Amino acid sequence: MARKPRIHFPGAFYHVMLRGNGGQNIFGSDADRIRFILLLQEGVERYKHRIHAFCLMNNHVHLLIQVGEASLSPIMQNVSFRFTRYFNTQQKRVGHLFQGRYKALLIDNDRYILELVRYIHCNPIRSGLVKNPDEYPWSSHPAYLGKAAISWLTRDLVLSQFAKSQARASSLYAEFVQQGIAETHRHEFHQGSHDERILGADNFTERALALANQKYKVQTTLSQIIDALCLEYGITASNLSEPGKKRVYAEARAVAAFFVQEEKHLSLTDLAKCIDRDISALSRAAGRIRERLRDSSELNERVSSLKKRLT
């Protein structure tokens, strides 16, 4: 499946994750971490973006980046290429260091920036490296506490949401982080809420895609698919669960499975539970629908009609 393009517009915020190839460590020493941080600094000076938070783990990196005119792609290509070249030279190795393309999630900073900064800074706790983020030196957390000076790090946006005084803001920020140290993995900070590229409400998604000149597709729900099917076939939702092989019910179930498979965020498991059917049977039925669509004009018209109902 072709990858969807990055969503870019000036001022966009991204949660960026860069992982070692095959889960391997990307830092062999503190000197490696220092080199990576220097490359981050050089990137900020070159591309004029902002970094609001970072955390260097053993085999991956978390960054909260706000881009300027330059898109995220050259920013990340610059740091990953240069660090790979450095690391390979140090370790006398060749080949890829990082796992494919970096992952970047466009976020609604108005809603999520505080929680995301806390989540990034608490990553060493979730990995069992420390019991308190204050003990971990390889993140931007010490700078937020006023215990480290990182000239290229942008702290004002986050701290200004706690207090006007920097000392007071740092104190309230520290309390905020302590309130979340028991927080576990949060799926939305890794996968988003819209096509795995965006974390934000519908209005944020529409606005972001408009700025990036991309079309917004509303995600279809399972209940919407079932409602549309019932209208199209003149049946009720309970008919889909009825035993037997009555043709109209069987076809409706098969088409439902076909539509569910076409929607990346839906699963046959949920459909199977909803209509009390076996997952493998639904999968085979969806396959038969795909085959019939090559030759059946009647089925093509029905599927087209259903798509219109769903949009």
N, C-alpha and C positions, 0 to 999 in steps of 0.2 A: 504494500500500500504506500502511495506517495506521501511524503511528509508534508504537513501543512506548513505554509510559510510563517516565519516569525512575525509577530505583530509589532510594528515599530511606529512610534510617533515621539517627537521631542518631549521630554519630561516623564516618559513612561517608567514605572518601577517594576523590577523583576527580581524574583527569588531564583537565583542561579545555583545549580548544583553540578559540580564537576567531580567525577568519580574515577578511581583507578581502574585500568583495564582488567577485567576478571576479578575485581575486588582487591587487587594488589595494593600495597602501600605506595603512596606517591611521595612520602617524605621519609628519608633514611636518617636524618639528623636535624638538630636545631638550625644548623647552617642552611639546610634545604628550605626550611620554613622561612628563615630570614630572607633568602633569595626570592621566594615566592612573594613575600610582602613587598619587597623592593620593586618587583615587577608590577604589582598592583599600583604602587605609587607612580611608577613611570607611565603606566597606562592612563591614570587619571590626568597626569600632566599633558599627555599626548592627545587624548580623545575628549577631554573636558567633560567627562561624566562625573557622577558622584557615587561614592560608596558609603552607605549608611550603616552597614554592619558586615562583619565577616567572621568566619570560624574555620580554622584549619584543623581537620581531623587527620588520623593516620592515613586513611585511604580515600578521603573525599574532602571537598571544600564547599562551604555555604557562603554565598554572597548576596547582599541586598544592594542592587545597583539601580541608580536612576540615570538614564541616558540623556544626552543632549542632542545635538544634531546627528552625531555619529550613531549608527545602529549598534545593537549588542554584538553582532557577528564579528566585526573586526576587533572589538575590544577583547572578546574571549579568545579569538584566534591568536591574537598577539601574545597574551599571557600563556596560553596553553602550549603554543609552538615554542616559545622562548624557554619556558621552564622544562619542557620535554628535552630540548637540545642540551640544556644545562645538566639535567638529571642523567641523561644517557652518557654524557661525557664523564660525569663524576663516577658513575657505576660501571663504566666500560661496557655498555649494553647498546642494543639497537632496537628499533621497533616502537610501537605505540605505547605511551604511558597511560593515556586517559581512555576511558570507555566510550568510544564513538563520539557522537555529538553531545555537547553539554545540554543539560535540561534547564529550561528557563520558563518560569511561570509569571505571566503578567498579573500584577496584583492591584487591587483597589487600595491605594495607600491610605485613603481617608478612613477605611474600615479596619484594615489589617496591619498597618505598619508597626504599631506598638506590640501586638501579640507576636508578629513575625520576628521582630528584633529579639524579643525574649526567647522565642522558640529557637532561633539560631544560636543565641548565647548559652542556652541550656543543653545544647546537643551533647557536650562532653559528659553531662550527667546521665542522659539517656543511654550513652554508650558505656557507662560504668568506669570512665576514666577518673572522675573526681566526684565528690559529694556536693560540691558547691561551685557555681561558676566563677566565683572569686578566686578559686585555686588554679584556674586554667589560664595560662599566659598567652595562648595562641588564638585569641579572638579579640574583637573590639570591645568586649565587656569592660576590661580594666580602664580603657579610655573614657567610657561613659561614667565610670565611678570617679574620674579625675586622678587615677593612679598611674596613668601612662599618657604620654604625649604622642599623638599621631596626627601630624599636621594636615594630611590629605584626607582624613576621615571626616565625614559630615555628620555631626552629632546634633546640631541645633534643631533640626526639624523634629526629632524625637523628644529631646529634652524640653523644648518649648511647650510641649503638650502637658508637662507636669508642673512647671512654675517658671516665672520670669527670671528669678535669681538662679544662676548656674549651680551654685552650691545646694540650694534647696531642691532644684530639679534633679540633680544627681542622687540626692538622698531619697526622693520619692521614686525615682527610677529603680534604685536598689530594692526598695520595698516591693515594688511591682514585680521585679524579677523573682524575689524570694517567694512571692505568692504563687508562682508558676513552676517552681522547680520539680514538683511531683508530676507535672504534665507528661503524658505519654505521647507516642507517635500521633501526629495529626495528619490524616490522609489528605485533607484539603490543601495543605501547604506543599504537597508533592504532586498532586494530580489536578488540582483546581476544581472548578464547578462547571466549566463550559469547554468542551472538546479538548480537555487536558492542556489548554494553553492559558486559560484565564481564571483568576479567582476574584469573583465580584458578583454583585447582583445583576439582574438583566439590564437595568438602565446603564450601569457601568460598562457592561459588555457591548451594548449597542453604541455607546459613545466612543469606546476605545476602537471598535472596528470601523466606525465612521471616520475617525481620525486617521486610521491606517488604510482607509478605502477598501475594506474587505466586507463581504456580505455576511450578515448575521443569520444563523439558522437556529430557530427555537428548538430545543430538545423535546422530542415527542415522548410522552409517557406511555406506560403499558396500558393504563386504563383508557387513554385516548385511542389507542390502536383497537382495543376490544370494542369500544363504543362505535367507532367508525365501521368496523366489520359487521356489527349487528345491524346498523342502518343499511349497509350495502347489501347484505344477504337476507335482510328481513327476518332475523332471528333474535333471540335473547341471549344474554351472557351465560345463563344457566344451560342453554342448548350446547354450548361448547364443551361442557363437562359431561354431557349425557353419554352413556355407554352405547356401543354399537357402531356401525360404519355407514350411517346415513350420509349420502354423498354430500349434501349441502353443508352439513356440520363438519365433515371430514375436510372438505376443501377450505372452509373458513378457518379451521384450526391450522391447516398447513400454511395458509396465507398469513395468519398471525405469526407463525414461526418464521416465515420468510421476512416479514417486516421487522421482527425483533432482531434477527441476525443482521439486518441492514443498519440497525442503530447501534453504534459502538457502546453506548452507555447502558443498553439493556441486555438482559441475559435470558437464555432459554430456561434456566433454572427457575427464575421468577415466573415465567409463563407456565411452566409445567406445574408449579405449585398452585397457580391461579386457576388453571382449568383441569387439574387433577389428571395429568398425562405424563407419560414417560419421556424423559429428555431425549434419549436416542431416537425414539419414534418421531418426535417433533423435528429433530434434525434431519432425519431421512425424508420426512414430508416436505420440509422446506426445500430440500434438494430436488425433489420431484417437481415442485412449483417452478424452480429455475429452469428445468428442462422443458416443461410445458410452455413457458413464456417464449421459447424460441419459435414455436409453431402455432400457438393458439392465439388468434386475434381476440377472441372473446375474453380470455383470461387477461390479456394485455390491457384491454379496455377496462376490465374490473379493477386491476391493480392501479391503473392511471386514475380511475375515479376515486379509489381509496386515498391515493396520494393527495388529491385535491381536497378531500375531506379533512385530511390531517394538516394541511397547510392553510 
